[in-house]
């Protein structure tokens, strides 16, 4: 069973990679995404979500829901335990990602907002459950590396 969040700045390839692996006020939205992940987890469904998840707090909300916004409160009796999510961080140089954004047509993210995305990004770090892949590689290479890492059991999935 896999709960996976494909993350990175706009233009890094989250949606494209997520769709290949799987043949939108932020906190309420993230809580709604957490609820979706929780339902999928409870029904033992492999799930892939594409979400920028640029800040550690956003990732904590995806893992724990609204309780993540409460200042270091211990888990209350009867609360659901945190989800075991693997964050796949698609990372790459700003110029490469800017080039991708320039080529996009009809996408909601204007290229001029890319700098603010990089400024906002808090790259995942220990103890977060994550793997990082460079977007300079081809799409098939990125997908194969992610699949291989998961299959080799190099990351915590359950």
N, C-alpha and C positions, 0 to 999 in steps of 0.2 A: 504494500500500500504506500502511495507517495502523495504527500502534500507539498507542492512546489510553488514558489513565487519567483517568477522571472523578473529581475529588477535591474534598473539602470536608468541613466538620463534619457530624455526623449531622443529618439533617433538611434539608440544603441541596438535596437532590434528585439525588444521585449515581446511585442505582439507576434512578430514573424517567427522568432524562435519558439515561443510558447505554442503557436498554432502548429508548428512542425513537430514538436514533441508530443502533442496531444492528438495525431491523424484525426467606473468613470468617477461647504465647510468640511474638510478632510476627515476629522475624527468620526462623525456619523457615517460617512462613506466607508471609512476603514472598518468601523464596527460592523457595518452591513456586509462587507467582504469577509470579515472574521466569521460572522454567522453562517455565511455560505460555506466557508471552509470547514466550520464545525459540523454542519449537516453532512457534508461529503465525507468527513472523517468518521462520523458515527455510522454512516452507511458503508464504510470501508471502500470508498471510491477513490481511485487515483485521480488527482486533481491538479491542474496547472492553471495558474492565475498570472496574468500580466499586469503589473502595477509598478509605478516608479519607486515607491517605498524609499524615498530618498533619505529620510531621517530615521535614526534609531527608534524614536518614539513611535513613528508610523509602523515600523516593523513590530514593535512590542504590542501595538493595538491589533495587528493582524494575528499575532500569536495568542494574546490573552483577552482581547475584546476591550470593552469599556473599563474593566478593572485596571488596565495598564495606565490609565490616565490619573488614577488615584495615587497620591504620593507615597510610594513604597509601603502600601498597606499589605499586610500578609493576606494570603488567600483565605477567604472565609469558608467555614464549613458548608458543604453543599455546592460550592462553586465548581464549575468545570475546570479541570486541569488545563494548563497551557497546551496549545497544539504544538506538535513537533513538526515544524515547517523547515524545509530546506530552501534558503534564499539563493537563487542563481543570479549572481551579479554580472551583468554584461558591461564590461568596462573597456574604454578605449580613448585614444587621443581626441581632444576637442575638435581638431581640424577634420579628422575622419568622420566623426559623427555630424559635424556641420555640413560636410559634403553630402551625406546621406539625406539630411533634412532639406537641403537645397533642391534635391532631385524629387522630393515628395510632392504629390499633387493631391489636394483635397483632404489633407490631414489637419486636425484641429490645432496642432502645436506649431506656432510660427517660429521660424529659425532664430529670430532675434531674441527669443526667450531662453535659448540654450545656455548662455552665460549664467543666468540666474539659477538654472538647474544644476550646473556644476558648482556654483557657489553654495547652494543648499545641500548638496550631496554630503552625507556622512557615511563614507564607505563602511560596509560591514566589517566587524572585527570580533575577535574572541571576547566573550563566550558565545557570540551568535553562531548559529548553524548555517554556514554559507560556503559557497564555492564561487570563485571569480574566473571569468573567461574573457579573453581579449577579443574584441569585435573586429579586429583587423583580419582575422581568419575568415575563410569562406563559411557560408551558412551550413553546408553539409559537415564541415570540420567542427564547427561549434556544437552542432546537435550531436554528432558522434562522440565528441569529448564529454559532453554532459551525460549521455547515455552510458558511456564506458565508465565514468566515475561512479555513477549510481550502481551499475551492475557489479563493479569491483568491491562495492561496500565501503568505499572510502569516506562516506558521509553518513551521518545519523538520519535515518528515515523514519523509524518507528520508536 
